[in-house]
Amino acid sequence: MLLKIYVTHKKGVLDPQGKTVLDTLHSLGYKEFEELRLGKYFEIKISDDLTDKELLNKKIKEIADKVLSNPIMETYRYEIVD
């Protein structure tokens, strides 16, 4: 199985890197883009031995909250691909 985790800033949290990239796009003539927010994307291969979906979801939430994101400033979503 493959786990895909998408981490983004929460609404209202400033994203200076996103602003810098957007400013660069504007300077290159791409004025039609109004907002850009950067995030993180992770792909994690999951052992086929972990078949308990409830346990898997618990572990995913733990690693996302403790390691992959900052719960104060970021939010995440994930999908499991068989």
C-alpha positions in Angstrom: 0.0 0.0 0.0 1.0 3.6 -0.5 0.2 6.4 1.8 0.0 10.0 0.4 0.0 12.8 2.9 -0.6 16.5 1.9 0.3 19.2 4.5 -0.8 22.8 4.0 -0.9 26.0 6.1 -4.1 26.6 8.0 -6.3 29.4 6.8 -5.1 32.7 8.1 -1.5 31.6 8.7 1.0 33.6 6.7 2.9 31.8 4.0 6.0 34.0 3.2 7.4 31.3 0.8 4.1 31.2 -1.1 4.1 35.0 -1.3 7.7 35.0 -2.7 6.8 32.4 -5.4 3.6 34.3 -6.3 5.6 37.5 -6.6 8.1 35.7 -8.9 5.2 34.5 -11.1 3.8 38.0 -11.3 7.3 39.4 -12.2 7.4 36.9 -15.1 4.1 38.1 -16.4 1.7 35.6 -14.8 -0.6 38.2 -13.3 -3.7 36.1 -13.5 -2.6 34.0 -10.5 -4.0 35.7 -7.3 -2.9 33.4 -4.5 -0.3 30.7 -4.0 0.3 28.7 -0.9 3.1 26.2 -0.5 2.7 22.8 1.2 4.5 19.5 1.7 3.7 16.2 0.1 4.9 12.8 1.4 4.7 9.3 0.0 5.2 6.4 2.4 5.1 2.8 1.5 3.2 0.8 4.1 4.0 -2.8 4.9 1.4 -5.3 3.7 1.5 -6.8 7.2 -0.4 -3.9 8.6 -4.0 -4.9 7.7 -5.9 -3.4 10.6 -7.4 -0.2 9.0 -8.2 1.3 12.4 -4.7 0.8 13.7 -3.3 2.1 10.4 -5.4 5.3 10.6 -4.3 5.8 14.2 -0.6 5.4 13.2 -1.0 7.8 10.3 -2.5 10.5 12.5 0.2 10.0 15.0 3.1 10.5 12.5 1.3 13.4 10.8 0.7 15.2 14.1 4.1 14.5 15.7 6.5 14.5 12.7 5.2 15.6 9.4 3.2 18.7 10.3 3.0 21.4 12.9 -0.6 21.1 14.2 -0.6 24.7 15.4 0.0 26.1 11.9 -0.7 23.3 9.5 -3.4 20.9 8.5 -3.1 17.6 6.6 -5.1 15.1 4.7 -4.1 11.7 3.5 -5.2 8.9 1.2 -4.2 5.3 1.1 -3.7 3.7 -2.3 -3.8 -0.1 -2.6 
